Amino acid sequence: MDDAALEQLQTKIAFLERANAELSDVVFRQQRSIDALRDEIASLAQRMQSLGDSDGTPRTAEDERPPHY
């Protein structure tokens, strides 16, 4: 293997290592965002459940007061 081919392989490996690190960072940030969104959804679901009637049945559209009242 000559020096040019070896240098070309080393360049490709360096590029792939950098691309791999960048993609890893993106995946890490996306996972943090997903976790935060899951927590927010759980919090909203809990709030919605607590807004229901005291007997535990969900409220229907007929039970709600129209917005103009």
N, C-alpha and C positions, 0 to 999 in steps of 0.2 A: 504494500500500500504506500503510495507516494505521499509527500507532504501536503499537496493540494487537496487530495481526497480526505486525508486525516483532518486537515483544517476545516474542510466543508462539513464533515461529520460533527466536529466539535462545535461549530457554529450552529448547526441544526439542534444539537442537544441543548446548548445554552438557550436558544430561542424557545424550545419546548419546555424547558424547566421554568423559564420566566412566564410563559403562557399558563402553565400548570399552577404556578403560585398565584397568578392573577385570578384564574378561575376559582381556585380554592377560596380566595378572599371574597369573591362575589357570592359563592355558595354560602359562606359563613354569614355574610350580611343578610342574605335572603332568609336564612334560617332564623336569625334574630328577629327579622320583620314578621315572619310567619308566627313565631312564638308570641310576639307582642299582639298580633291580630287575634290569635286564639284566646289570649287572656282577655282582650277587649270584648270578644264575642261572648265568652263565658260570663263576663261581668254584665253585659247587656241582657243576656238571657236570664240571669238572676234578677236583674231589675224588672224585666218584663214579667217574670213569674210573680214577683212581689207586688206588682200593680194589679194582678188579677183579684177576683173576689176573695173574700176571706174564707169561703168554703172550698176554695181550691179549683173551682171550675173556671175555665177561661172565659173572658168576656167576648161576646159576639158583636158584630157591627150594629145590630138592633139595640144593644144595651148602651151603646155610646151616644152621647149627646152631640147633635150636629154642631159644627164649628161656629155657626152664626149665633148661637145662644150665649 
